[in-house]
Amino acid sequence: MDNFFDALKMLGEENSVETELLIEKVKSAMLKAAKRAYPHSEDRIRVEIDPSQKKFAMYIVQEIIEDEPIDENEINIATAKLIDPNAYIGGTILKEIDISSLGRMAALSAKQSIKGDLREINREQVLEKFQQKEHDCITGKVSQIEQGRGTVTIVYEGSELYLFRNEQIPGEVLTEGKDVKVYITGILNKTKKPIVKISRTAKELVKRLFETEVPEIYDGTVEIKSISREAGSRTKMAVWSNDADVDAIGACIGPKRSRITAVVNELNGEKIDIIPWSENPGEFIARALAPAEVIKAVITSLEEKTCTVVVPNNQLSLAIGNKGQNAKLAAKLTGFKIDIKPQTNPLTGEPAEELAEDYPDALLAKADEAVEEAAEAAEEVEAAAETEAVEAVVEEAVEAVEETVEAAEETEAVEE
């Protein structure tokens, strides 16, 4: 019996379940098994489990009668007194059930029931622990690194989470015992066995890290408008201040670069470009291509979100970036497809056609169109106002004529 309680304790520890709750589940499972073995005693079966006394027993509550018992639910008074001298007719006595007599099927049934209960407990525990942390950042400890596949096991408050290779920052080496921050991208299979998905590559991780390090972002004074990321290499983040007295970029960098350095260190040295957001697409795109200098940005289509950018010839490579990284991150940050051109054609020396003053700019065209529409609307209002004024004058004149005619008619009647 000692083995049973040792196994019970181990089972509780492995599943992070309190012993008392586990005992209740075992009781319930054994009760079901006993009821199958003693179908006529369904309401009379009792299960007792006491870890402190290492006691595990099952009983049938027998009624003490004067006659011969008809089944296991009854016991003759004479037999009852041999067990308990204080027994009396009409009373009850507990008959212990030999657990081994329940049979193999009953034992399997109890085992399956306990497993099912544990699964449900684990499901509830996982949801309770992680439901409020979905789409948030947590700090766990690396407990194991699987050789070959590279999956990293991270322990958070007793729960094991798995950081797969494709969710790890390229080039980063995690070691056992190290604290690491991960972003919970979602919880799958919530109704059965929940799976908590975590990531170190999600762009939202960068956002959460800045929220932690920068009080102005946390309280809403500074807002992260957009973010794009190539994990392990570079992140671009567009910020905006809702307070004219607060510098959004300065707040993110922090005194002596302390805030941005903390984020960079957490991301294994990943470069971070912080860019001032603008509601003007052309201006925003030009800023997004930093550190490259932009001479002109022309919006070619607002509907299709396309833009052509002209940069100095010696900064073309910088604007595009290694393997096109800078351009790709700028495109993701702004939501525009960006075509980057040099200031002059390297073969002919002719300046880029986009630099011409009359080159069509969809944004300017849209603005001109809006101005024209506003002017037309103003003219319509003015015309309507003039028409209304004329009608009022005419109406007054008509009223005056009518009054004169009425007066003449009254005078003529008096004379007659």
C-alpha positions, 0 to 999 in steps of 0.5 A: 500500500505504501507503493500506492501512496508514493505513486499517488504523490509522484503523479500529483507532482508530475501533473502539478495537481494537489494531492487532495484533488488527486485523491478525490479523482481516485475516489471517484474512479474507484467508486465507479469501478466498484459500482460496476462490480457490485451493481446492486450496492450502488448507493451503499459503496464507500471509498476511504483514502487517507495518506497520513495513515496510509489507508486505502479501503472500500466498503459496502454499507450493510444493513443489520437484520434479524433474518437471513440476508438476501444479498451483500447489502444485508447482514444477520445480527449474529454475524454483525456482533462478531464484527462489532459487539455494539451492533444492533438490528436496524443499524449498519456495519461496514463490510470491507471490499477486497480491491483485488476482487474488482477484476482487471477490467474494473482496474483498467476502467479506473485507470482510464477515468483517472487519466481523463480527469488528469487531462481535464485538470491539466487543460483547465490549469493551462487555460487558467495560467495562459489564457490572460497571457495570450499575445503577451510576453513571458519570461521562462527558464531554458530546461532542455535543448533537444539535440538534432531538432533543436527544440528548446524546452522552456519552463514557466511556472511549472509548465513546459513550453516548446520553442521550435527551431523556426521560432528561435532567433537565427544565430542565437545560442540558448543554454540550459538554466538561462532566463529567456523572454518569449511571446505567446502567439496563441493557444491551440486546441483549447477544448481538448489538450491546449498547446501554448505556441511561443516565439522569439521571432514574432515582431510583437515580441519587440513591441512588448519588450519596448512596452516593458522598457519604455513607460511612455509606451506603456501609458500610451503617451508614445504609440508604436504605429507600425513594426517590421522585423527580420529576426536576428538581423534588423527591426524597424519600428515607427513611433508617434508621440501624443504629447508635443512635449515628449520626443517619441524616439528619445523616449524609446532610446532612453538615457544613455541609450539604456532602454533600446540597449536592454531590448537589443541585448534581449534580442541577441544584438539585433539592430533596431531602427526607430523611425518617426511615423508620419500620416503623409505616405511619401514622407513616411516612406522616405523616413522608413528607408533610413539610414539611406537619404531620400531625395524624392518619394513619388506615390504612383498609386494610392489604390495599389499602394505603390511608390517610387523613391529616388536616392543619391547614386552612392546610397542606392545599395544602402537604401536597398540593403543587404539582400534587399533587407532594408527595402523589404523592411521599409515596405512592410513597415509602410504597407507600400511597394517601393521601387528605388531608383538612383538620382542619375542613370549610371549609363547615360547620366540623365536624371531620374524622370521622377525628379521632373516637377511635372512628374505625376504624383498620385498623392498630389493629384489626390490633393489637387482633386480634393482642392478642386472638389472643395472649390466646386462645393464652395462655388455651389454654396455661393451660387445657392446663397446668391440665388436665395438672396435674389429670390428673397429680393424678388419676393419682397418686391412682389409683396410690395407690389401686392400691398400697393395694389391692395391700397389702390383698390381700397382708395378707389372703393372709398371714393365711389 
